[in-house]
Amino acid sequence: MTNHLQKDRVFFLCILFILAGTAGCTAQKKAGAAADTWKADSQVPVEQRAGTILARMTLDEKIGQMTQLERNIVHQGTAAGFHEGSVLSGGGSTPVSNTPAGWRNMIKQMQEDALSVSPRIPVLYGNDSVHGQNNLINATIFPHEIGLGAAGDTELVYRIGKASAEETAACGITWTFAPCLAVLRDPRWGRSYESYGEDTAKVTELSSSFIRGFQSVPGMLCTAKHYLGDGGTAFDSSLTDNYLLDQGDTQCSEAYLRETYLPPYKAAVDSGVRIVMASFSSWNGVKIHSSKYLLTDVLKNELGFTGFIVSDWAGIDQVDADYEQAVVKSINAGIDMNMVPYNGERFQSAVKKAVKSGAITQERIDDAVRRILRVKIESGLLEHPYTDESYVKTVRSPEHLALAREAAAKSIVVLKNKDGILPLKNDAALYLCGSGADDVGHQCGGWTLSWQGVTGNVTAGTSVRAALKEKYPDMIYEANGKFDTAGSNAVCIVVVSEPPYAEGVGDSKTLALPDSDIRTAARAEKAFSKVVLVIISGRPVILGDMEKKAAAVAAAWLPGSEGGYGIADILTGAVTPSAKLPADWPERVDQLPYDNFISGKEKPLYPAGYGLSW
């Protein structure tokens, strides 16, 4: 009896263990299935989905979503365990195979890695597609913003935004750090060409058009930058070595800040922008990255911005000499995602320490991560971590090349046309010189293939020389203007150019063109009675005698890869000029900043809004 009871007991216990094991396995399968449900359940409201994901995340995973790393770190495999929410390419940071396929393969591997480990959330890949996918060799490069400000055509800017998004998506990238919403107050700033101009209303209108155009491509995201006031920093106010205005101090009243610099951001939020980048600059001595008033009270609460704020490149480092304090101040001020390109471990350790000490609350972490998840869910990234490969066919497509050519022509401002020398006659004897006459790199400017841009015909495009040669096969070209002969009735086109630059490296005390170009222009003006001066530059520059002696002057800005065609179209009369100056053109640097022109204290050489036609 006892033996039978023991056997029955053992049998019963075995049955219980089997049932428990089965239930346990079933529970594990259900838990696994539940953990994956958020990926595909697009019918669940965004906030509910974000809340469900957030509730399952560890603190390390949450801090990971707040971390953005440079691609080189991830590519080298040193980002393992960071749970990074985003990866970016800095200017010129590309895969070894700088082709759409090379980009797609690199990002596909990153997404596969992200989806293979908890919390299995795709990364947002960011790129400075500021005038096309300008990190991609042989992409279509459109005019920089200053030229589009001269064109003043919202429908054109919308189409450029859409085309830029398509060529960016071709590379597997879903996020651009553009457009720049700066209202320009001093052309000595090295980022002047990233502004649509000095007029707040125009900057507001054009930047919103770009946002709508770019984000009309499914899954693509824009960034409104650099919040707030970066176009108005005072000369010689930057604390960064060798910079004069970039990352400097915007010194103005709150009323002026709100009236001049805030409207483009309100319009951007209303236009659907979901990411805002904080500015390196300060407002009256307070770093924007640490300003809770501007980031949280004004942008998030007052303007109702529900997306996320990303820092600029290592921007939090400048907030405080004590790195841990810098992290605490920036996150508490409202920075949600932190661009810490090469210091992910240091950043994550500082955040974790701050949360444990209470210096950063769990609620602030959850708010930041919820905002990031919200944007990822809204954009469709969870369902579609890989962009549509069909966009590859848009790279330098005939439609995009035609658009770039149209934009270049529409952005060129004719400043002077003595005796109707323009448009050029069909039978004109033509001479061509100047550093910008045969250089696609100069036409494209900074943020093209590298941070500072490139010199030479190193990417596909059409130079001024190549474009004019099609119509004037007998044209004579000498870069330095030292021609053996000069016909008495000939026309000499001098294409002067600023060398490419970006950010504070391009800050300038003098706004002077290279001495070599000034000498070339002087040679031409001595040898020819008819000189046409074409200026390739990222801003108004000081022209001096060149402008006085030339019969005609045209500002071509940075017209992009098809800029040669655009310039030729204007000079030859194929396109009638319609562009107007987006900013005052000073005669001397001591007249600056622009507030002196706006107030009437100084008179520019050519005022904003000026531009000739035939």
C-alpha positions as CSV (number, residue, x, y, z in Angstrom):
1,M,0.0,0.0,0.0
2,T,2.7,2.3,0.9
3,N,4.7,1.5,-2.2
4,H,1.6,2.1,-4.4
5,L,1.0,5.4,-2.7
6,Q,4.5,6.5,-3.2
7,K,4.4,5.4,-6.8
8,D,1.2,7.3,-7.3
9,R,2.7,10.4,-5.6
10,V,5.7,10.3,-7.8
11,F,3.6,9.9,-10.9
12,F,1.4,12.8,-9.8
13,L,4.4,15.0,-9.1
14,C,5.8,14.1,-12.5
15,I,2.6,15.1,-14.1
16,L,2.7,18.4,-12.3
17,F,6.3,19.1,-13.3
18,I,5.4,18.3,-17.0
19,L,2.4,20.6,-16.8
20,A,4.4,23.3,-15.1
21,G,7.1,23.0,-17.7
22,T,4.7,23.1,-20.5
23,A,3.0,26.1,-19.0
24,G,6.4,27.7,-18.5
25,C,7.4,27.1,-22.1
26,T,4.0,28.4,-23.3
27,A,4.5,31.5,-21.1
28,Q,8.0,32.0,-22.5
29,K,6.7,31.7,-26.0
30,K,3.8,34.1,-25.2
31,A,6.3,36.5,-23.6
32,G,8.5,36.3,-26.7
33,A,5.6,36.9,-29.0
34,A,4.4,39.7,-26.8
35,A,7.8,41.3,-26.9
36,D,7.7,41.3,-30.7
37,T,4.1,42.5,-31.0
38,W,5.1,46.2,-31.0
39,K,7.1,45.7,-34.1
40,A,4.2,44.9,-36.4
41,D,1.1,46.2,-34.6
42,S,0.8,49.5,-36.4
43,Q,-2.9,49.7,-35.5
44,V,-2.1,50.4,-31.9
45,P,-2.0,54.2,-31.2
46,V,1.5,55.8,-31.2
47,E,1.4,56.8,-27.5
48,Q,0.3,53.3,-26.4
49,R,3.0,51.6,-28.5
50,A,5.6,54.0,-27.1
51,G,4.4,53.3,-23.6
52,T,4.5,49.6,-24.0
53,I,8.0,49.6,-25.4
54,L,9.2,52.0,-22.7
55,A,7.8,49.8,-19.9
56,R,9.9,46.9,-21.1
57,M,13.2,48.7,-21.3
58,T,16.0,48.7,-18.8
59,L,17.7,51.9,-17.8
60,D,20.7,50.9,-19.9
61,E,18.5,50.5,-22.9
62,K,16.8,53.8,-22.3
63,I,20.1,55.6,-22.1
64,G,21.1,53.8,-25.3
65,Q,18.2,55.3,-27.2
66,M,19.4,58.8,-26.0
67,T,22.8,58.1,-27.6
68,Q,23.9,59.0,-31.1
69,L,27.3,57.7,-32.3
70,E,29.4,58.4,-35.4
71,R,29.4,55.5,-38.0
72,N,33.1,54.9,-37.7
73,I,32.7,53.9,-34.0
74,V,29.9,51.5,-34.9
75,H,31.7,50.2,-38.0
76,Q,34.7,49.3,-35.9
77,G,32.6,47.3,-33.6
78,T,33.5,49.4,-30.5
79,A,29.8,50.3,-29.9
80,A,28.8,46.8,-28.7
81,G,26.4,47.0,-25.8
82,F,25.6,50.7,-26.2
83,H,22.0,50.0,-27.4
84,E,22.5,53.2,-29.5
85,G,19.3,54.9,-30.7
86,S,21.0,56.6,-33.6
87,V,24.1,56.6,-35.8
88,L,25.3,59.5,-38.0
89,S,27.8,60.3,-40.7
90,G,29.8,63.4,-40.2
91,G,30.9,65.4,-43.2
92,G,32.8,63.1,-45.4
93,S,32.2,60.0,-43.3
94,T,31.3,57.4,-45.9
95,P,31.5,53.6,-46.4
96,V,34.6,52.4,-48.4
97,S,32.3,51.9,-51.3
98,N,30.8,55.4,-51.6
99,T,27.8,54.2,-53.7
100,P,24.2,53.8,-52.9
101,A,24.8,50.0,-52.6
102,G,27.7,50.6,-50.3
103,W,25.7,52.9,-48.1
104,R,22.7,50.5,-48.0
105,N,24.9,47.5,-47.1
106,M,26.5,49.4,-44.3
107,I,23.2,50.6,-42.8
108,K,21.5,47.2,-43.4
109,Q,24.2,45.6,-41.2
110,M,23.7,48.2,-38.5
111,Q,19.9,47.6,-38.5
112,E,20.4,43.8,-38.4
113,D,22.7,44.3,-35.4
114,A,20.2,46.6,-33.6
115,L,17.3,44.2,-34.2
116,S,19.3,41.2,-33.0
117,V,19.6,42.4,-29.4
118,S,17.3,43.9,-26.8
119,P,15.4,46.2,-27.1
120,R,15.3,45.3,-30.9
121,I,14.6,48.9,-32.0
122,P,16.0,50.1,-35.3
123,V,18.5,52.9,-35.3
124,L,17.8,56.3,-36.9
125,Y,20.6,57.0,-39.3
126,G,21.4,60.7,-39.7
127,N,23.3,62.5,-42.4
128,D,24.0,66.1,-43.4
129,S,22.0,66.1,-46.6
130,V,21.9,69.8,-46.7
131,H,21.8,70.3,-50.4
132,G,21.3,66.8,-51.8
133,Q,22.9,63.7,-50.4
134,N,26.2,65.6,-50.4
135,N,28.2,62.8,-48.7
136,L,27.6,60.6,-51.7
137,I,30.0,61.0,-54.6
138,N,28.2,61.8,-57.9
139,A,25.0,62.7,-56.2
140,T,22.9,65.6,-57.5
141,I,24.1,68.7,-55.6
142,F,21.6,71.6,-55.4
143,P,22.3,75.2,-54.6
144,H,23.0,76.0,-50.9
145,E,20.2,77.8,-49.0
146,I,21.6,81.3,-49.6
147,G,21.0,80.8,-53.4
148,L,17.5,79.4,-52.8
149,G,16.8,82.4,-50.7
150,A,17.7,84.5,-53.8
151,A,15.4,82.5,-55.9
152,G,12.6,82.9,-53.3
153,D,10.5,80.2,-54.9
154,T,8.7,78.0,-52.3
155,E,7.5,75.5,-54.9
156,L,11.1,75.1,-56.2
157,V,12.4,74.6,-52.6
158,Y,9.7,72.0,-52.0
159,R,10.8,70.0,-55.1
160,I,14.4,70.2,-54.0
161,G,13.5,68.9,-50.6
162,K,11.7,66.0,-52.1
163,A,14.6,65.2,-54.5
164,S,17.1,65.5,-51.7
165,A,15.0,63.0,-49.7
166,E,14.9,60.6,-52.6
167,E,18.7,60.5,-53.1
168,T,19.2,60.2,-49.3
169,A,16.7,57.3,-49.1
170,A,18.6,55.7,-52.0
171,C,21.4,55.3,-49.5
172,G,19.3,53.7,-46.8
173,I,19.3,57.0,-44.7
174,T,16.1,58.3,-43.2
175,W,17.1,61.4,-41.4
176,T,18.8,64.7,-42.5
177,F,20.3,67.4,-40.4
178,A,18.5,70.1,-42.5
179,P,17.2,72.7,-43.0
180,C,19.1,75.5,-41.3
181,L,16.6,78.1,-40.0
182,A,19.1,80.8,-39.2
183,V,18.2,84.4,-39.9
184,L,21.4,86.0,-41.2
185,R,22.7,89.1,-39.4
186,D,26.4,89.1,-40.4
187,P,27.8,87.6,-43.6
188,R,31.2,87.2,-41.9
189,W,29.7,84.1,-40.3
190,G,31.1,80.9,-42.0
191,R,27.6,79.4,-42.1
192,S,26.0,82.3,-44.0
193,Y,25.3,80.1,-47.0
194,E,23.2,77.7,-44.8
195,S,20.7,80.6,-44.3
196,Y,18.0,81.6,-46.7
197,G,18.8,85.2,-45.9
198,E,18.2,88.1,-43.6
199,D,14.4,88.3,-43.8
200,T,12.6,86.3,-41.1
201,A,9.5,85.9,-43.2
202,K,11.4,84.5,-46.1
203,V,13.5,82.1,-44.0
204,T,10.2,80.9,-42.4
205,E,8.5,80.3,-45.7
206,L,11.3,78.6,-47.5
207,S,12.5,76.4,-44.6
208,S,8.9,75.1,-44.1
209,S,8.7,74.3,-47.8
210,F,11.9,72.3,-47.6
211,I,10.6,70.4,-44.6
212,R,7.3,69.6,-46.3
213,G,9.1,68.5,-49.5
214,F,11.6,66.3,-47.8
215,Q,9.1,64.7,-45.5
216,S,6.7,64.0,-48.4
217,V,8.9,61.0,-49.1
218,P,7.6,58.2,-46.8
219,G,9.7,57.7,-43.7
220,M,12.0,60.6,-44.2
221,L,12.7,63.0,-41.4
222,C,14.1,66.6,-41.3
223,T,15.8,68.6,-38.5
224,A,15.1,72.2,-37.8
225,K,18.5,73.7,-36.8
226,H,20.2,75.4,-35.0
227,Y,17.8,76.4,-32.3
228,L,18.0,79.4,-31.4
229,G,19.5,82.6,-32.8
230,D,22.6,81.1,-34.4
231,G,22.5,83.5,-37.3
232,G,22.8,86.5,-35.0
233,T,25.9,85.9,-33.0
234,A,28.1,88.9,-32.3
235,F,31.4,89.3,-34.1
236,D,34.3,88.0,-32.0
237,S,32.0,86.5,-29.4
238,S,32.9,82.8,-30.0
239,L,34.9,81.0,-27.3
240,T,36.0,78.4,-29.8
241,D,39.6,78.8,-30.9
242,N,40.0,80.6,-34.2
243,Y,36.2,81.1,-34.6
244,L,34.8,84.6,-34.8
245,L,31.1,84.3,-34.9
246,D,30.2,80.6,-35.2
247,Q,29.2,79.1,-31.8
248,G,29.2,82.6,-30.5
249,D,26.8,84.7,-28.4
250,T,23.5,86.2,-29.6
251,Q,23.2,89.4,-27.7
252,C,19.7,90.7,-27.8
253,S,16.5,91.2,-25.9
254,E,14.0,88.5,-25.6
255,A,11.5,90.5,-27.7
256,Y,14.1,90.7,-30.5
257,L,14.9,87.0,-30.2
258,R,11.2,86.1,-30.4
259,E,10.5,88.5,-33.3
260,T,13.5,87.7,-35.4
261,Y,14.7,84.2,-34.8
262,L,11.7,82.2,-33.3
263,P,9.1,82.4,-36.1
264,P,10.8,79.9,-38.4
265,Y,10.7,77.3,-35.6
266,K,7.1,77.8,-34.9
267,A,6.3,77.3,-38.6
268,A,8.6,74.3,-38.7
269,V,6.7,72.7,-35.9
270,D,3.4,73.5,-37.6
271,S,4.8,72.0,-40.8
272,G,5.5,68.7,-39.1
273,V,9.1,68.7,-38.2
274,R,9.8,66.1,-35.5
275,I,13.4,66.8,-34.7
276,V,15.1,70.0,-33.6
277,M,18.8,70.5,-33.1
278,A,20.1,72.8,-30.4
279,S,22.6,75.4,-31.3
280,F,26.2,75.5,-30.2
281,S,25.7,79.3,-29.7
282,S,24.6,81.1,-26.5
283,W,21.9,83.7,-25.8
284,N,23.3,86.5,-23.6
285,G,26.0,84.3,-22.3
286,V,23.9,81.2,-21.6
287,K,24.6,78.1,-23.8
288,I,21.5,77.1,-25.6
289,H,22.3,73.4,-24.8
290,S,21.7,74.3,-21.1
291,S,18.8,76.7,-21.5
292,K,15.7,75.0,-20.0
293,Y,13.7,78.1,-20.7
294,L,14.3,78.0,-24.5
295,L,14.4,74.2,-24.9
296,T,11.6,73.1,-22.7
297,D,9.5,76.1,-21.7
298,V,9.4,77.8,-25.1
299,L,10.0,75.0,-27.7
300,K,8.3,72.0,-26.0
301,N,5.7,73.7,-23.9
302,E,4.8,77.0,-25.6
303,L,5.2,75.9,-29.2
304,G,3.9,72.4,-28.5
305,F,6.8,70.5,-29.9
306,T,6.3,66.8,-29.2
307,G,9.2,65.4,-31.1
308,F,12.8,65.2,-29.7
309,I,15.7,67.6,-29.4
310,V,19.1,66.4,-30.5
311,S,22.4,68.1,-29.5
312,D,24.9,69.3,-32.0
313,W,28.2,67.5,-32.4
314,A,29.5,67.0,-28.9
315,G,27.5,70.1,-28.0
316,I,27.0,69.1,-24.4
317,D,30.7,69.2,-23.8
318,Q,30.7,73.0,-24.0
319,V,28.0,73.5,-21.2
320,D,30.3,72.9,-18.3
321,A,34.0,72.2,-17.7
322,D,32.9,69.3,-15.5
323,Y,31.6,66.7,-18.0
324,E,29.2,65.1,-15.6
325,Q,27.7,68.4,-14.8
326,A,27.5,69.3,-18.5
327,V,25.5,66.1,-19.1
328,V,23.1,66.8,-16.2
329,K,22.5,70.4,-17.2
330,S,21.9,69.5,-20.9
331,I,19.5,66.7,-20.3
332,N,17.6,68.6,-17.6
333,A,17.4,71.5,-19.9
334,G,15.6,69.4,-22.5
335,I,18.2,67.7,-24.7
336,D,16.7,64.2,-25.5
337,M,19.2,62.6,-27.9
338,N,22.9,63.3,-27.5
339,M,25.3,63.5,-30.4
340,V,28.3,62.1,-28.6
341,P,30.1,60.9,-31.7
342,Y,33.1,59.2,-30.1
343,N,32.4,59.2,-26.4
344,G,29.4,56.9,-25.9
345,E,30.7,55.1,-22.9
346,R,31.6,58.3,-21.1
347,F,28.2,59.8,-21.8
348,Q,26.2,56.7,-20.8
349,S,28.2,56.3,-17.6
350,A,27.6,59.9,-16.7
351,V,23.8,59.6,-17.3
352,K,23.5,56.4,-15.3
353,K,25.4,57.9,-12.4
354,A,23.2,61.0,-12.5
355,V,20.0,58.9,-12.4
356,K,21.2,56.9,-9.5
357,S,22.1,60.0,-7.6
358,G,18.8,61.7,-8.5
359,A,20.5,64.6,-10.4
360,I,18.5,63.4,-13.4
361,T,15.1,62.0,-12.6
362,Q,13.8,58.8,-14.1
363,E,10.8,60.8,-15.3
364,R,13.1,63.0,-17.4
365,I,14.8,59.9,-18.9
366,D,11.4,58.4,-19.7
367,D,10.2,61.7,-21.3
368,A,13.3,61.8,-23.6
369,V,13.0,58.2,-24.6
370,R,9.3,58.4,-25.2
371,R,9.9,61.4,-27.5
372,I,12.5,59.4,-29.5
373,L,10.2,56.3,-29.7
374,R,7.3,58.5,-30.7
375,V,9.3,59.8,-33.7
376,K,10.5,56.3,-34.7
377,I,7.0,54.9,-34.5
378,E,5.4,57.9,-36.4
379,S,8.0,57.6,-39.2
380,G,7.3,53.9,-39.8
381,L,10.9,52.9,-38.9
382,L,9.7,50.0,-36.7
383,E,7.9,48.4,-39.6
384,H,10.3,49.6,-42.3
385,P,13.9,49.8,-41.0
386,Y,15.2,49.5,-44.6
387,T,14.4,52.2,-47.1
388,D,12.8,51.4,-50.5
389,E,15.6,50.3,-52.9
390,S,13.7,51.8,-55.9
391,Y,15.0,55.2,-54.9
392,V,18.5,54.3,-56.1
393,K,17.3,55.1,-59.6
394,T,16.7,58.8,-58.6
395,V,20.4,59.5,-58.0
396,R,21.5,61.9,-60.7
397,S,18.3,61.1,-62.6
398,P,17.5,63.4,-65.6
399,E,14.7,64.9,-63.6
400,H,17.0,65.8,-60.7
401,L,19.7,67.2,-62.9
402,A,17.1,69.4,-64.7
403,L,15.9,70.6,-61.3
404,A,19.4,71.4,-60.1
405,R,20.0,73.4,-63.3
406,E,16.7,75.2,-63.0
407,A,17.5,76.1,-59.3
408,A,21.0,77.3,-60.2
409,A,19.7,79.7,-62.9
410,K,16.8,80.9,-60.7
411,S,19.2,81.7,-57.9
412,I,21.7,83.9,-59.8
413,V,21.3,87.7,-59.1
414,V,22.4,90.1,-61.8
415,L,23.8,93.1,-59.9
416,K,25.1,95.2,-62.8
417,N,24.6,95.2,-66.6
418,K,26.2,98.3,-68.2
419,D,25.2,99.0,-71.8
420,G,23.3,95.8,-71.9
421,I,26.3,93.6,-72.3
422,L,24.2,90.7,-71.0
423,P,22.8,88.5,-72.4
424,L,25.8,87.5,-74.5
425,K,25.4,87.6,-78.2
426,N,25.4,84.3,-80.0
427,D,28.5,85.2,-82.0
428,A,30.4,86.8,-79.1
429,A,34.2,86.2,-79.0
430,L,34.5,84.8,-75.6
431,Y,37.4,84.5,-73.1
432,L,37.1,82.9,-69.7
433,C,39.3,82.9,-66.5
434,G,39.1,82.8,-62.7
435,S,39.5,80.2,-60.1
436,G,35.8,79.2,-60.2
437,A,35.6,78.9,-64.0
438,D,36.4,75.2,-64.1
439,D,35.8,73.8,-60.7
440,V,32.7,71.9,-59.7
441,G,34.0,71.6,-56.1
442,H,33.9,75.4,-55.8
443,Q,30.4,75.6,-57.2
444,C,29.2,73.1,-54.5
445,G,31.0,74.7,-51.6
446,G,31.2,73.3,-48.1
447,W,29.4,70.1,-46.9
448,T,30.2,68.4,-50.2
449,L,32.1,65.1,-50.0
450,S,33.7,66.4,-46.9
451,W,32.9,68.8,-44.0
452,Q,34.9,71.6,-45.5
453,G,34.1,70.8,-49.1
454,V,36.5,70.0,-51.9
455,T,38.4,71.7,-54.7
456,G,38.4,70.4,-58.3
457,N,36.1,68.4,-60.5
458,V,36.0,65.4,-58.1
459,T,32.3,64.7,-58.4
460,A,30.0,64.6,-61.3
461,G,28.8,68.0,-62.5
462,T,29.2,70.7,-65.1
463,S,31.6,73.6,-64.7
464,V,31.1,77.1,-66.2
465,R,33.8,76.3,-68.7
466,A,32.2,73.1,-69.8
467,A,28.7,74.7,-70.1
468,L,29.9,77.7,-72.1
469,K,32.0,75.6,-74.3
470,E,28.9,73.8,-75.6
471,K,27.6,77.1,-77.0
472,Y,30.9,78.8,-77.7
473,P,33.3,76.1,-79.0
474,D,35.9,78.7,-79.9
475,M,36.0,80.2,-76.4
476,I,39.5,80.7,-75.0
477,Y,40.2,79.7,-71.4
478,E,43.2,80.5,-69.1
479,A,42.6,80.2,-65.4
480,N,44.9,83.1,-64.5
481,G,43.7,85.4,-67.2
482,K,47.1,85.6,-68.9
483,F,45.8,85.5,-72.5
484,D,48.2,85.7,-75.4
485,T,45.7,87.8,-77.4
486,A,42.5,89.8,-76.6
487,G,40.1,90.8,-79.3
488,S,39.1,94.4,-79.2
489,N,35.4,93.6,-79.1
490,A,35.7,90.4,-77.2
491,V,34.0,89.7,-73.9
492,C,36.0,88.3,-70.9
493,I,34.1,86.4,-68.2
494,V,36.0,86.3,-64.9
495,V,34.6,83.7,-62.4
496,V,36.0,84.6,-59.0
497,S,35.4,82.2,-56.2
498,E,35.7,81.7,-52.4
499,P,37.4,78.4,-51.7
500,P,35.1,75.9,-50.0
501,Y,34.6,76.2,-46.2
502,A,32.2,75.2,-43.5
503,E,31.2,76.5,-40.0
504,G,33.6,78.5,-38.0
505,V,36.5,77.7,-40.3
506,G,34.8,80.0,-42.8
507,D,34.4,82.9,-40.4
508,S,36.0,85.9,-42.0
509,K,37.3,89.3,-40.8
510,T,37.6,90.7,-44.3
511,L,35.1,89.0,-46.6
512,A,37.9,89.2,-49.2
513,L,38.2,87.0,-52.2
514,P,41.5,85.3,-52.8
515,D,44.4,87.6,-53.9
516,S,44.9,85.4,-57.0
517,D,41.4,86.1,-58.2
518,I,41.7,89.8,-57.5
519,R,44.9,89.8,-59.7
520,T,43.1,87.8,-62.4
521,A,40.2,90.3,-62.5
522,A,42.7,93.2,-62.7
523,R,44.4,91.6,-65.7
524,A,41.1,91.1,-67.5
525,E,39.9,94.6,-66.8
526,K,43.2,96.0,-68.2
527,A,43.1,93.8,-71.4
528,F,39.3,93.9,-72.2
529,S,36.8,96.6,-72.5
530,K,34.0,94.2,-71.8
531,V,34.3,92.2,-68.6
532,V,31.6,90.2,-66.9
533,L,32.3,89.4,-63.3
534,V,30.7,86.2,-61.9
535,I,31.0,85.6,-58.2
536,I,30.8,82.1,-56.7
537,S,30.5,82.6,-52.9
538,G,28.6,81.5,-49.9
539,R,27.7,85.1,-49.0
540,P,28.1,88.7,-50.1
541,V,31.8,89.5,-50.4
542,I,33.8,92.7,-50.7
543,L,34.3,93.5,-54.4
544,G,36.1,96.9,-54.4
545,D,37.5,97.9,-57.8
546,M,36.4,94.6,-59.4
547,E,32.8,95.7,-59.2
548,K,33.5,99.3,-60.3
549,K,35.5,98.3,-63.5
550,A,33.3,95.4,-64.6
551,A,30.6,96.0,-67.2
552,A,28.4,93.3,-65.7
553,V,28.3,91.6,-62.3
554,A,26.4,88.4,-61.3
555,A,26.2,86.7,-57.9
556,A,26.0,83.0,-58.5
557,W,26.3,82.0,-54.8
558,L,27.1,78.2,-54.5
559,P,25.0,76.9,-57.4
560,G,25.8,73.2,-57.0
561,S,26.9,70.4,-59.4
562,E,24.9,71.8,-62.3
563,G,25.8,75.4,-61.5
564,G,27.8,75.7,-64.7
565,Y,24.7,75.2,-66.7
566,G,22.7,77.6,-64.6
567,I,25.3,80.4,-64.9
568,A,25.6,79.8,-68.7
569,D,21.8,79.9,-69.0
570,I,21.7,83.3,-67.4
571,L,24.7,84.8,-69.2
572,T,23.5,83.6,-72.7
573,G,19.9,84.6,-72.2
574,A,18.5,81.1,-72.2
575,V,16.9,82.0,-68.9
576,T,15.8,85.4,-67.9
577,P,17.2,86.4,-64.5
578,S,14.6,86.8,-61.7
579,A,16.6,86.3,-58.5
580,K,16.8,89.1,-55.8
581,L,19.4,89.5,-53.1
582,P,18.4,87.6,-50.0
583,A,20.7,89.8,-47.9
584,D,22.3,93.3,-48.1
585,W,25.6,93.4,-50.0
586,P,28.1,95.6,-48.1
587,E,30.6,97.8,-49.7
588,R,32.9,97.5,-46.7
589,V,33.1,95.2,-43.7
590,D,33.0,98.1,-41.2
591,Q,29.4,98.6,-42.2
592,L,28.4,95.3,-40.6
593,P,26.3,93.7,-39.0
594,Y,23.1,93.9,-41.0
595,D,21.2,95.7,-38.3
596,N,23.1,98.8,-39.4
597,F,21.5,98.5,-42.9
598,I,18.1,97.5,-41.5
599,S,18.1,100.6,-39.2
600,G,19.3,102.9,-42.0
601,K,22.6,103.7,-40.2
602,E,24.6,102.4,-43.2
603,K,23.8,102.1,-46.9
604,P,24.8,98.8,-48.7
605,L,26.4,98.6,-52.1
606,Y,23.3,96.6,-53.1
607,P,20.3,96.3,-50.8
608,A,18.4,93.1,-50.0
609,G,15.7,92.6,-52.6
610,Y,17.8,94.1,-55.4
611,G,18.3,92.3,-58.7
612,L,18.2,93.1,-62.4
613,S,16.5,91.4,-65.3
614,W,16.7,92.1,-69.0
